[in-house]
Amino acid sequence: MAKHLKLGKRAERLAVEYLVRNNYQILDKNYRAGKAEVDIIAQKEQILVFVEVKSKHQTDHGYPEEQINQHKINLLSEAANRFQIEHQWEKEIRFDSISITFLPQACKLEHFEDAFS
C-alpha cells in the first residue's frame, strides 16, 4: 500500500477512536455514493454527522483541513443527501472535518464542527 494511503487509513482510525471517546456512535465508514465518499458517518445525540478526515506529515505547505475544496464539499453534500434518503433521516445534520498532523514525536488532531458553513 502506498505511503499516503497508509497515512490516510491511520488518520481515519485515529479519528474514529477520537469520536468514540467523545460519545459519537459510528454508523458507517468510507460510505460511497457514486463518485462521492464520506470518511466517517457518526451520530451524536440527535445529530447525524458527516466527517471528512485529512492528514499530513508536516504543515510547511499548509494544514490538512486546507485540502478540502468546494468540489469536495459538493461531493460530501451529495453523499450526505443519498445517505439521508436511504436511512430516512429527517433530523439535523452537520458536516465536520478532522485534521491530523503527524509530527516527529506525536500527532495533532483538531476537530472542526460545522466546518463548511
N, C-alpha and C positions, 0 to 999 in steps of 0.2 A: 504494500500500500504506500502511496506517495506520502512524503513528509507532511505536506499541507493537509491531506485528508486525515492523517493520524491526529494532527493538531486539532482539527475541527471536531473529530469524534471525541477526543479528550475534553475539549471545551464543552461540548453538549452534555457529556457525562457529569462534569462539574456543575453545569447549570441545573441539571435535573436534581442533583444532590442538594444544591442550594435551595431550590424551590421547595423540595420536600421538607427540608429543615425549617422552612418559613411557612409551613402549613398550606402549601398548594397540593392539590391532588393532580397527578399526571394522568391525562386522558389519552394522549397519543404522542408519538414522536415521529418525525420525518413524514408527516402527513402530506400526501400528494394529491393535487387536483389539476390535471393537465400539466402545464409547464410550471405551475406554482408548487412550492413546498413550504411548509411551516415546520421549523425545527422542533418546537415543543408546543403542545396544546395542553393547558392546565386549567384547573378551576380553583378559585379561592372564594369561599362563601358562595354567593350567587353570581359571581362574575366569571365569564369564560375568557381566558387569557391566551392570546396567540403570541408566542415568544420567538424572536429571531436572535440567534446566538452568533456573535462574531468574535474572532480571536486573532491575535498577532503575537509575534515573538518580541517585538520592540515597538516603540512609539516614535521613532525617528521620522517616519513619514506619515504621521497621523495616528489617530486612535482607532481601535477596531470598529466602534459604532459609526465612524465616519464613512465606512464602506457601504452603508445602507443608503441606496439612492432611490429616486422616485419610482423608477421601474420596479425595483424590488418591493417597495411599499405597495404598488399596484398589484403585483403578483400575490403578496401576502393577503391583501384585501379580497382578491378573487378566491383564494383558497379558504379564507375565513367564511365567505358567503356560502361556499359549497358545503363546508362542514356544518354550518348553522342549518342549512336546508336538510342535509342528511340526518341530523340529530334533532331536528325540530326545536332548535334553541331560539327562544324568543325573549330572553333576558339580556342583561347588559353584557357587552363585550369590551375588551381592551387589547391594545397592541403594545407589548413591551419589548425591550431589547436587553440582552445581557451581553456585556462586553468583558472579555477576559484577555488580559495581557500577561503572557508568560515571561517573567523576568528570570535572571540567572538563579536567584535564590528563593523565589516564591512566585505566586501568581496573584494578580489583582483582578477581582471580579466586581463589576459595577452593574447594578440593576436599574434600568430606566423604565419606570412605569409610565404608561400612556405616552410612549416615545414618539409617536408620529402625529400628534395632534397640534 
